[in-house]
Amino acid sequence: MTALGILYPGHFAEDDYPRIEQLLGSDIRVDLIGTENEEDADGTATAPGAPDGNAPDHDAWLRRSVEALRLSGAEAVVWANTRGGFDQGWEGAHAQVRELALAAGMPASSTSFGFVNAAREIGVRRVAVAAPYADDVTARFTQFLRAGGLEAVAAHSAGQATAAEVAGWGEAQVRALARAADTADAQALLVPCTALHTASCVAELEKELGKPVLTANQVTVWEALRLTDRRVNAPGLGALFTREPVVQV
């Protein structure tokens, strides 16, 4: 049994994770650890290593999270807040996961890095971004991708203000967002925001668009598996879970 620790802020699309665990159909356990952090007006929970990381409640946040991870028996941990990672920039996001890894005593990463690593895994560089964010937030995400060696050839922003609004979207809205962002130049479509329910529609989106689709909760679990050196074939979770890894030359 491989236990994956997912630090998830708030209560939005956390039900994606038991669905993903079921679709994996293997000896994988996905343990969701609620961070209990409040959101700001943009729907972004305070992240480890964020600019206010020296605040008194930051250390308490980290201690609670680490203790919960240890009790769960997790072998790796991923901070499941896409914007909470890329808003720190490439170097800041690295500092964020380093702090988490040192505190937890296990490999750590974030959803933001999961997108970059997943795109590399399936061998794509040109991507389209379908984001529920405002334009400026989407721009910061594409900048983060660029730092990771990816090119955003198209980006569409839905302009939603809070994670709670995004969490209320149904599959029809997710599909509409994906179609609005897709372009023939893109080798894959990226859908950030872990507040968005996407686990049930990744495979259908790939059939509709004819290309790989990477979504936040999907790549979060994949990134945790990568950290534990596990590969699972799960067609219901899209091309990311069915393709052989790309050999880097």
C-alpha positions in Angstrom: 0.0 0.0 0.0 1.3 3.4 -1.0 -0.2 6.3 1.0 -0.2 9.8 -0.6 -0.6 12.9 1.5 -2.6 15.8 -0.1 -2.7 19.1 1.7 -6.0 20.6 0.5 -7.2 24.1 1.5 -10.9 24.6 2.3 -13.8 22.4 1.2 -14.5 22.8 -2.5 -13.6 19.9 -4.8 -12.1 17.5 -2.2 -14.6 14.8 -3.3 -12.5 14.6 -6.5 -9.8 12.7 -4.5 -11.8 9.6 -3.4 -13.1 9.4 -7.0 -9.5 9.5 -8.2 -8.5 6.9 -5.7 -11.2 4.6 -7.0 -10.2 5.2 -10.6 -6.6 4.3 -9.8 -7.9 0.8 -8.9 -4.6 -0.2 -7.2 -3.0 -0.4 -3.8 -2.9 3.4 -3.6 -4.4 5.4 -0.7 -5.1 9.1 -1.1 -5.2 10.9 2.2 -6.6 14.4 2.2 -5.4 16.6 4.9 -7.5 19.8 5.3 -5.3 22.8 6.0 -8.1 24.7 7.8 -6.8 28.0 6.3 -9.3 30.7 5.5 -9.4 32.1 2.0 -8.8 35.6 0.9 -11.1 37.5 -1.5 -9.5 35.8 -4.5 -10.1 32.4 -3.2 -6.5 31.7 -2.4 -5.6 30.0 0.9 -2.5 30.9 2.7 0.3 28.6 1.6 3.4 27.3 3.3 6.3 29.6 2.4 3.9 32.4 1.3 5.0 36.0 2.0 3.2 36.0 5.4 4.9 32.7 6.3 6.6 34.3 9.3 3.2 35.1 10.9 2.6 33.3 14.2 -0.2 31.1 12.8 2.0 29.8 10.0 4.1 27.7 12.3 1.0 26.3 13.9 -0.5 25.6 10.5 2.7 23.7 9.5 2.8 21.7 12.7 -0.8 20.6 12.5 -0.4 19.6 8.8 2.8 17.7 9.4 1.4 15.8 12.4 -1.7 14.8 10.4 0.6 13.6 7.6 2.6 11.5 9.9 -0.5 9.9 11.5 -1.8 9.1 8.0 1.4 7.2 7.1 1.9 9.3 4.0 5.1 8.7 2.0 5.0 11.9 0.1 3.0 15.2 0.2 1.7 17.6 -2.3 0.3 21.1 -1.6 -2.9 21.1 -3.5 -3.4 24.8 -4.3 -2.3 25.7 -7.8 -2.4 29.5 -7.2 -0.9 29.1 -3.8 2.2 27.8 -5.6 2.6 29.8 -8.8 1.7 33.1 -7.1 5.1 32.8 -5.3 7.0 32.6 -8.6 9.3 29.8 -9.7 11.9 30.3 -7.0 9.3 31.1 -4.3 7.4 27.9 -5.2 10.6 25.9 -4.8 11.2 27.5 -1.4 7.7 26.6 -0.4 8.0 22.9 -1.1 11.5 22.8 0.4 10.0 24.1 3.7 7.3 21.5 3.5 9.6 18.7 2.8 11.9 19.6 5.7 9.1 20.0 8.1 7.3 16.7 7.1 10.5 14.6 6.6 9.2 13.3 3.2 9.3 14.2 -0.4 7.1 17.2 -1.2 5.8 19.2 -4.2 2.9 21.3 -5.2 0.1 21.3 -7.8 1.9 24.0 -9.8 5.0 21.9 -10.2 2.7 18.9 -10.9 1.5 20.7 -14.1 5.0 21.3 -15.3 6.2 17.7 -14.5 3.1 16.1 -16.0 3.5 18.1 -19.3 7.1 16.9 -19.5 6.0 13.3 -18.8 3.6 13.2 -21.7 6.2 15.0 -24.0 4.3 18.3 -24.7 5.7 21.8 -24.6 3.0 23.9 -26.3 -0.1 24.1 -24.1 -3.4 26.0 -23.9 -4.6 27.2 -20.5 -8.3 27.1 -19.5 -8.4 29.0 -16.2 -11.3 30.1 -13.9 -9.1 33.0 -12.7 -9.0 36.6 -13.6 -6.7 37.7 -16.5 -3.9 38.8 -14.3 -3.9 35.6 -12.3 -3.9 33.5 -15.4 -1.0 35.5 -16.7 1.0 34.6 -13.6 0.3 31.0 -14.2 1.5 31.1 -17.8 4.6 32.9 -16.6 5.2 30.0 -14.1 4.8 27.5 -16.9 7.2 29.5 -19.1 9.8 29.2 -16.3 9.3 25.5 -16.4 10.0 25.3 -20.1 6.4 25.3 -21.4 4.8 27.7 -23.9 1.3 28.8 -23.4 0.1 29.3 -27.0 -3.4 30.2 -25.8 -5.0 31.2 -22.5 -8.7 31.8 -21.5 -9.7 33.4 -18.2 -13.2 32.9 -16.9 -12.8 35.6 -14.3 -14.4 33.8 -11.4 -13.7 35.6 -8.1 -13.7 32.8 -5.5 -13.0 29.1 -5.1 -16.6 28.7 -3.8 -18.0 29.9 -7.1 -15.7 27.6 -9.1 -16.6 24.6 -6.9 -20.2 25.0 -7.9 -19.5 24.5 -11.6 -20.9 21.4 -13.3 -19.4 19.4 -16.1 -21.1 21.5 -18.7 -19.3 24.6 -17.5 -15.9 22.8 -17.3 -16.3 21.6 -20.9 -17.3 25.1 -22.0 -14.2 26.5 -20.3 -12.0 23.9 -22.0 -13.5 24.6 -25.5 -13.0 28.3 -25.1 -9.3 27.9 -24.4 -8.4 25.1 -26.8 -6.5 25.9 -30.0 -5.0 23.7 -32.8 -1.5 24.8 -31.9 -1.7 23.4 -28.4 -0.4 19.9 -27.8 -2.3 19.7 -24.5 -4.9 21.6 -22.4 -4.2 22.6 -18.8 -7.0 23.4 -16.4 -5.7 24.8 -13.1 -7.5 25.3 -9.8 -8.1 22.5 -7.3 -11.5 24.0 -6.4 -12.8 22.8 -9.8 -14.4 19.4 -10.1 -12.7 17.6 -13.0 -12.0 14.0 -12.0 -15.2 12.7 -13.7 -14.7 14.4 -17.0 -11.0 14.2 -18.0 -11.3 11.2 -20.3 -14.4 12.7 -22.0 -12.6 16.1 -22.5 -9.7 14.3 -24.1 -12.0 12.5 -26.5 -13.8 15.8 -27.4 -10.6 17.8 -27.9 -8.4 15.1 -29.3 -5.5 15.8 -27.0 -4.3 15.3 -23.5 -6.0 17.2 -20.7 -4.2 18.0 -17.4 -6.4 19.2 -14.5 -5.4 20.4 -11.1 -6.6 17.5 -8.9 -5.6 14.9 -11.5 -2.0 16.2 -11.6 -1.8 16.6 -7.9 -2.3 12.9 -7.3 0.0 12.1 -10.2 2.7 14.3 -8.7 2.4 12.5 -5.4 2.7 9.2 -7.2 5.8 10.5 -9.0 7.4 11.4 -5.7 6.9 7.8 -4.5 8.2 6.4 -7.8 4.8 4.7 -8.5 3.2 4.5 -12.0 -0.4 3.4 -12.2 -2.4 2.7 -15.4 -5.8 4.3 -15.1 -7.4 5.2 -18.4 -10.3 6.9 -16.6 -7.9 9.6 -15.6 -6.7 10.4 -19.1 -3.5 10.2 -21.1 -1.3 11.2 -18.1 -2.1 7.8 -16.5 -1.8 5.7 -19.6 1.4 6.8 -21.5 4.9 5.6 -21.0 7.2 8.3 -19.5 9.2 10.3 -22.0 12.9 9.6 -22.0 14.8 12.8 -21.5 17.9 13.1 -23.8 
